[in-house]
Amino acid sequence: CKDLEFKRTEKVEDVLKLLPGVHTVRVNARIGTVLVLYDSTMCTARQILRWVDIVVDTGIEIAHEMEDAGIKDETVIAHVVRQRLILRLPQC
């Protein structure tokens, strides 16, 4: 479903832009690419890749927690993800 794909793409863009210095994120789900435009004086490519690892690990962790708790509301899950990621933001 295109609407679901758009929502997921938008969420990926939003969480990647939480990282200080990241200005623009473009996801192309069809070909599996992500373009990240960032300020190299604030952040490095290595820090961005580490942030991607943190985002993935946090998403998996929260998915298990939500499943165990029987929570399926996407709005609640998105809020939990965002709050947890804010706490895990590295200092660039």
FIROZA-219647 format. One record per residue (C-alpha): residue number from 1; residue in three letters; x, y, z. Coordinates in nm, 2 decimals. Example, Ala and Ser with C-alpha at 12.3 -4.5 7.8 and 13.67 -1.06 7.14 Angstrom:
BEGIN
<kolkol: 1 | setor: ALA | u: 1.23 | v: -0.45 | w: 0.78>
<kolkol: 2 | setor: SER | u: 1.37 | v: -0.11 | w: 0.71>
This chain:
BEGIN
<kolkol: 1 | setor: CYS | u: 0.00 | v: 0.00 | w: 0.00>
<kolkol: 2 | setor: LYS | u: 0.15 | v: 0.33 | w: -0.11>
<kolkol: 3 | setor: ASP | u: 0.00 | v: 0.52 | w: 0.19>
<kolkol: 4 | setor: LEU | u: 0.17 | v: 0.29 | w: 0.44>
<kolkol: 5 | setor: GLU | u: 0.50 | v: 0.30 | w: 0.25>
<kolkol: 6 | setor: PHE | u: 0.48 | v: 0.68 | w: 0.25>
<kolkol: 7 | setor: LYS | u: 0.42 | v: 0.69 | w: 0.63>
<kolkol: 8 | setor: ARG | u: 0.71 | v: 0.45 | w: 0.70>
<kolkol: 9 | setor: THR | u: 0.94 | v: 0.65 | w: 0.47>
<kolkol: 10 | setor: GLU | u: 0.84 | v: 0.97 | w: 0.65>
<kolkol: 11 | setor: LYS | u: 0.91 | v: 0.82 | w: 0.99>
<kolkol: 12 | setor: VAL | u: 1.26 | v: 0.71 | w: 0.87>
<kolkol: 13 | setor: GLU | u: 1.33 | v: 1.06 | w: 0.75>
<kolkol: 14 | setor: ASP | u: 1.20 | v: 1.21 | w: 1.08>
<kolkol: 15 | setor: VAL | u: 1.42 | v: 0.99 | w: 1.31>
<kolkol: 16 | setor: LEU | u: 1.73 | v: 1.04 | w: 1.10>
<kolkol: 17 | setor: LYS | u: 1.68 | v: 1.42 | w: 1.11>
<kolkol: 18 | setor: LEU | u: 1.68 | v: 1.41 | w: 1.49>
<kolkol: 19 | setor: LEU | u: 2.06 | v: 1.39 | w: 1.47>
<kolkol: 20 | setor: PRO | u: 2.22 | v: 1.74 | w: 1.50>
<kolkol: 21 | setor: GLY | u: 2.36 | v: 1.85 | w: 1.17>
<kolkol: 22 | setor: VAL | u: 2.13 | v: 1.64 | w: 0.95>
<kolkol: 23 | setor: HIS | u: 1.93 | v: 1.88 | w: 0.73>
<kolkol: 24 | setor: THR | u: 1.76 | v: 1.67 | w: 0.47>
<kolkol: 25 | setor: VAL | u: 1.68 | v: 1.30 | w: 0.43>
<kolkol: 26 | setor: ARG | u: 1.53 | v: 1.14 | w: 0.12>
<kolkol: 27 | setor: VAL | u: 1.43 | v: 0.78 | w: 0.13>
<kolkol: 28 | setor: ASN | u: 1.36 | v: 0.58 | w: -0.19>
<kolkol: 29 | setor: ALA | u: 1.20 | v: 0.26 | w: -0.07>
<kolkol: 30 | setor: ARG | u: 1.17 | v: 0.13 | w: -0.43>
<kolkol: 31 | setor: ILE | u: 1.54 | v: 0.10 | w: -0.48>
<kolkol: 32 | setor: GLY | u: 1.64 | v: 0.09 | w: -0.12>
<kolkol: 33 | setor: THR | u: 1.84 | v: 0.41 | w: -0.09>
<kolkol: 34 | setor: VAL | u: 1.87 | v: 0.69 | w: 0.16>
<kolkol: 35 | setor: LEU | u: 2.02 | v: 1.03 | w: 0.08>
<kolkol: 36 | setor: VAL | u: 2.14 | v: 1.23 | w: 0.38>
<kolkol: 37 | setor: LEU | u: 2.24 | v: 1.59 | w: 0.34>
<kolkol: 38 | setor: TYR | u: 2.43 | v: 1.72 | w: 0.65>
<kolkol: 39 | setor: ASP | u: 2.65 | v: 1.99 | w: 0.78>
<kolkol: 40 | setor: SER | u: 3.00 | v: 1.83 | w: 0.80>
<kolkol: 41 | setor: THR | u: 3.11 | v: 2.08 | w: 1.06>
<kolkol: 42 | setor: MET | u: 2.84 | v: 1.94 | w: 1.30>
<kolkol: 43 | setor: CYS | u: 2.84 | v: 1.57 | w: 1.21>
<kolkol: 44 | setor: THR | u: 3.04 | v: 1.31 | w: 1.02>
<kolkol: 45 | setor: ALA | u: 2.93 | v: 1.03 | w: 0.79>
<kolkol: 46 | setor: ARG | u: 3.05 | v: 0.78 | w: 1.06>
<kolkol: 47 | setor: GLN | u: 2.83 | v: 0.94 | w: 1.32>
<kolkol: 48 | setor: ILE | u: 2.53 | v: 0.93 | w: 1.08>
<kolkol: 49 | setor: LEU | u: 2.60 | v: 0.56 | w: 1.02>
<kolkol: 50 | setor: ARG | u: 2.63 | v: 0.50 | w: 1.39>
<kolkol: 51 | setor: TRP | u: 2.29 | v: 0.68 | w: 1.44>
<kolkol: 52 | setor: VAL | u: 2.13 | v: 0.45 | w: 1.18>
<kolkol: 53 | setor: ASP | u: 2.26 | v: 0.15 | w: 1.39>
<kolkol: 54 | setor: ILE | u: 2.11 | v: 0.31 | w: 1.70>
<kolkol: 55 | setor: VAL | u: 1.78 | v: 0.37 | w: 1.53>
<kolkol: 56 | setor: VAL | u: 1.75 | v: 0.01 | w: 1.40>
<kolkol: 57 | setor: ASP | u: 1.85 | v: -0.14 | w: 1.73>
<kolkol: 58 | setor: THR | u: 1.61 | v: 0.08 | w: 1.92>
<kolkol: 59 | setor: GLY | u: 1.33 | v: 0.00 | w: 1.68>
<kolkol: 60 | setor: ILE | u: 1.38 | v: -0.37 | w: 1.72>
<kolkol: 61 | setor: GLU | u: 1.40 | v: -0.33 | w: 2.10>
<kolkol: 62 | setor: ILE | u: 1.07 | v: -0.13 | w: 2.11>
<kolkol: 63 | setor: ALA | u: 0.90 | v: -0.37 | w: 1.87>
<kolkol: 64 | setor: HIS | u: 0.96 | v: -0.66 | w: 2.11>
<kolkol: 65 | setor: GLU | u: 0.85 | v: -0.45 | w: 2.41>
<kolkol: 66 | setor: MET | u: 0.53 | v: -0.34 | w: 2.24>
<kolkol: 67 | setor: GLU | u: 0.45 | v: -0.69 | w: 2.12>
<kolkol: 68 | setor: ASP | u: 0.50 | v: -0.83 | w: 2.47>
<kolkol: 69 | setor: ALA | u: 0.28 | v: -0.56 | w: 2.61>
<kolkol: 70 | setor: GLY | u: 0.01 | v: -0.62 | w: 2.34>
<kolkol: 71 | setor: ILE | u: 0.04 | v: -0.26 | w: 2.22>
<kolkol: 72 | setor: LYS | u: -0.05 | v: -0.22 | w: 1.85>
<kolkol: 73 | setor: ASP | u: -0.14 | v: 0.15 | w: 1.82>
<kolkol: 74 | setor: GLU | u: 0.11 | v: 0.30 | w: 1.58>
<kolkol: 75 | setor: THR | u: 0.07 | v: 0.65 | w: 1.73>
<kolkol: 76 | setor: VAL | u: 0.17 | v: 0.52 | w: 2.07>
<kolkol: 77 | setor: ILE | u: 0.46 | v: 0.32 | w: 1.92>
<kolkol: 78 | setor: ALA | u: 0.59 | v: 0.62 | w: 1.72>
<kolkol: 79 | setor: HIS | u: 0.58 | v: 0.83 | w: 2.03>
<kolkol: 80 | setor: VAL | u: 0.78 | v: 0.58 | w: 2.23>
<kolkol: 81 | setor: VAL | u: 1.03 | v: 0.54 | w: 1.95>
<kolkol: 82 | setor: ARG | u: 1.08 | v: 0.92 | w: 1.92>
<kolkol: 83 | setor: GLN | u: 1.12 | v: 0.97 | w: 2.30>
<kolkol: 84 | setor: ARG | u: 1.36 | v: 0.68 | w: 2.33>
<kolkol: 85 | setor: LEU | u: 1.57 | v: 0.80 | w: 2.04>
<kolkol: 86 | setor: ILE | u: 1.59 | v: 1.16 | w: 2.18>
<kolkol: 87 | setor: LEU | u: 1.74 | v: 1.01 | w: 2.49>
<kolkol: 88 | setor: ARG | u: 2.00 | v: 0.82 | w: 2.28>
<kolkol: 89 | setor: LEU | u: 2.11 | v: 1.11 | w: 2.06>
<kolkol: 90 | setor: PRO | u: 2.49 | v: 1.13 | w: 2.05>
<kolkol: 91 | setor: GLN | u: 2.68 | v: 1.45 | w: 2.09>
<kolkol: 92 | setor: CYS | u: 2.81 | v: 1.54 | w: 1.74>
